């Protein structure tokens, strides 16, 4: 792993190698790719919280502007956008993605910022990366917050999404998804086709209980100007699953963990979150009754209060 710090917005005070944890945005080059990082609240004397976004291929623009501001009031928060995502650079090749490489990138960012011990908040796919990092470098992790966590069980999540799309679609799209379910197609292939049949309104119904929050989320996407190339998801889909699945390996972790999920999450699923909480030896589950996949957006105040209370121990 190669880590360097080629530039920052803090008057060039950083030299190549480890940086102090100071407020502001910068790019850190890890494994040959410049990756965007922003630090908020570094003066607070608690372990920093690193936010690991989902997707694959998402970003942190909306999280920063909703619940992020409430988390920053209590502790240092580090926002990191993965290679090829948000304000980070694309890798040289569109298939230059893998779980081990993304975990190595995250560890490189932690090293470059001089962080000895941190908490991790991973949402959706980001929870998978947070858990993999903790398995690889357990001494560097204090606590885990896992929001609507995916744990690499692609077939199970495809099944959740397929029936979620059936419930969210309307008219002809719903009829065609029902036909897909009744065919002999593998579940992953049927789900991929179902996604191609639905419009943005159906996707919003899948991801949100409140369509007002869904519209707000879309406005923020437009304001950001950031896009998901789809390269990461395509690259990861082509790779074989590990011999020892993540949802089994996490039983070895003793770190305190808070697993949060919206009651109406039809993108990853409440039962997946329940299983993660049951498998982690030192975890508790909190279900948000007025949310789907994004309780951080739909129940922001309660979410922030719960996360801050957990991180304060």
N, C-alpha and C positions, 0 to 999 in steps of 0.2 A: 504494500500500500504506500503510495506517495502522497504526501500532504504538503502544500505550500500555500502562502497567502499573498497573491500577486497584487491585490489592491484593496482599499477600503475607502470609506467616506469620512474617515476620522484623521485627515491631514497627514496621511502616510506614516503614522507613528508605529505601525506594525512592521516587524522584520519577518523574514521567512522563518517558519516554524511556529512555536506556540505563541498565542496572543493572550493578553489579559482579557477577562470578561468585561467588556465595556459596551455601553449603549450605542446602538446604531446599526445600520445596514452595511453589509460587505459581501464580497464573493470570496470563497475559500476553494482553492483547487485541490480536489481529492481524486486520486486515481485518474488524473488527466482531464477532469471535467470541472469547470468553474461552477460552484454551487452557492446559491443565494442563502444568506443567513441574516436574521435580524435579532438583536438582543434588546430586551426591555427590562427595566428595573434591576440592573446589576448591583446596585448599592445595597439591596436587601440581603441580609446574612442568613439565607436558607439555601438548601440545595436547589440549583436551577431546574426548571421544568422544561423539557424539550418536547416540542409539538411535532408529531410525525403524521403527515396527512395521508389520506386514502387515495382511491382511484381504482386501479393503478393509473397514474398520470395526472392526479389532481393538483391542487395548490392550496395555499393558506390565506388567500385574500379575504374571503368571507369570515373565516375563523378569527383572523386578526381584528376585524371590525365589529364582531359581535361578542362572543364570550371571552375572547382573548384579552380585551381591555379590562375585564373584571378579574381575570387571573393575574394580570400584571400588577394589580394593586397590592398583592400579598407576597409576591416572590419574583425572583428573576425568571423570565420566560425567554426561551430561545426558539425562534421559528426557523425551520429548515425546509427548503423545497428540494426534492430529490432530483437527481440528474434527469434532464429532459423535461422537467416540470416547472410550471410557473415562471419565475424569474431566473431559474438556473439554466445553464447552457445545455444544448443537446450533445450527446456523445458523438464521437466521430462516425459510428455506424448505427443504423436504426435498430439493430438487434443487440446492442451492447448493454443489455440489462440482465440481471439475474438476482435472486434473493441474496446469495452470498455477497455479490458485488454491492448491492444497495446497503446491506448491513455493514460492509467494510467502509462505504462512504460515510455512513452515520458515525461510526467509530472514529473515522478520520476527522470529522467535524468536532467531535467531543475532545479529541486530542489537541486539535489546533486551537480550540478555545481554552485549553488548560483546565478543563473540568475534571475533577477527580471522582466526583460522585454526583449523580443527577437522578431526577425522576423523569419518567417518560409518559406522555399522553399520546396514545396512538388511536386514531379512529378508522374503522373499517379495515381496509388493507394496511393502513399504518399500524394497527394493532399487531398484525402479523410481523412486521419489521421490528416493532418494539420488543415483542417476545423473543424473536430470533437474536436480537442484540443482547438481551438479558441472559439467554442461554449461553451465548458465546463469551460475554464479559460480565458475569454476575456481580463482581465486586464493584463495578462502576455504577450500578443501578440501586437506588434507594427504594422507590415505590413505583407502581404501575397503575395507570388509569387506562382502561381498555373500553373504548366506546364502540358498540355494535361490532364486535371483533370478528373478522374473518380469520380462520386459522388454517388456510391452505386446503380445506376439504372442498374441492371445486365441484364435485358431483352433488354434494349436499346443498351447497349454495345455489347451484344451477336449478335444483328442484324448488327451492324456496322462491327464487326469482320467477320461475315459469308460472307457478300458481299465483304469485303476486301480480304478474303482468296480466294473467287471466282476469283477476279481480279488478284491475285498474283500467283495462281496455274497455272500449265501448263499440257497439255496432259490429261491422264486418271484421274489424281487427280481433274482437273478442271471439267471434265465431271461428276464425281461422286459427287462433291459439288453441281453442278447444279441440279442433281437428288435429293439431300437432300433438296434443297430449294423448290422443287416441291412436296415434300411429306407433310403429315400432322403432322410431328414431331414438338413438341414444339421447339421454336427457340433456347432455351438454349441447348437442347439435340442435335439439328442439328449442332450447332456451335462446341460443344465438339467433335462430330464425324469428322467434317471438319478439326479441328486441328490435328486429328490423321492421316489424309490423306496426309498432306503436308510435304515436305522435308525442310531442313534448308535454301535452296536457296529461296523457296517461302516465308518463314518467313522473310528472309532478305528483300525481295521485299515489303512485307507488312509494315515493320518497318522503312525502309529507302528509300529515293529517290536515293541517291548515293550509289551504291554497293561498291565503294571504301571505304566509311565510314562504311558500313556494315561489310566488311572484317576486317577493323581496329578494330571495336567493338568486333568481334569474337576473334581476336588475343589477345585483352586485357582480355577477359573472360578466355582464355586458360592460359595466364600468371598469372592470379590471383589464379588459383587453387580452386576457390570458386564455389559452386554448389547450386542450388535451390532444396531442398528436395521435394517440392510440398506439404508438410504437411500443411502449412498455408492456401494455396488456397483450399485444400480439406476440412479443418476444417471450413473455412468461408463459403464455398458453402453449407455446411450442416445446417447452422444457418439461422433462419428466419430473414427477413428484418424488420427493425424497423417500428412501426406503423406510425411514421412521417418520411417520407423519407428525407435524407440529402439534396437533391436538393431543397426541399421546406424550410427546417429549416434555410438555409444559408441567407435567406432574412432578418434575424434578425441581421446580422453582419454589422457593420458600418466601419470596419477597411479598410484602403486603400489596394487595391488588384490589382495586375498585373496578368492577365490571358494570357498565351502564348501557342500557338499551331502551329504545322506545317500544312501548307495548305493541305498536302497529308496524314495527319494522318488517317489511316484506322484501328487503334487498339482501340481507344476510340472515335475519331471523332471530326471534326471541329465544328459541330453543338452543341455537348455537351459543348464544351468550350464556344461557343457563348452564350448558355443558362446560364452557370455559371456566365459569365461576366454580362449578363443582369439582373440576379437575385440578385447578390451582389450589395448593394446600392452605393458603392464607389469603383467600379472596372472599369478598362479599359482593352480592349482586344488588343493583338498584334499578328498578323498572320505572320509566317515566310514562305516566298514563295518558298524556296528551301529545305524544310524539310518535314519529315513525323512525326513519334512519338518522335524523339529525336533531336529537334532543338539545344539542348545543344552540341550535337556531330556534327551535319551537318552544323550549322552556329554559331560556337563557339564564334567568336569575336563579332558579332552583339548581340548574346544572352547575353554575359557578359556585354557589354556596356548598353544594355537595363535594365538588372536587377540592375546593379550598380547605374544607373541614377535614377531608381525608388526608390531604397532603400535610396538614398541620399535625396529624397524628392524634 
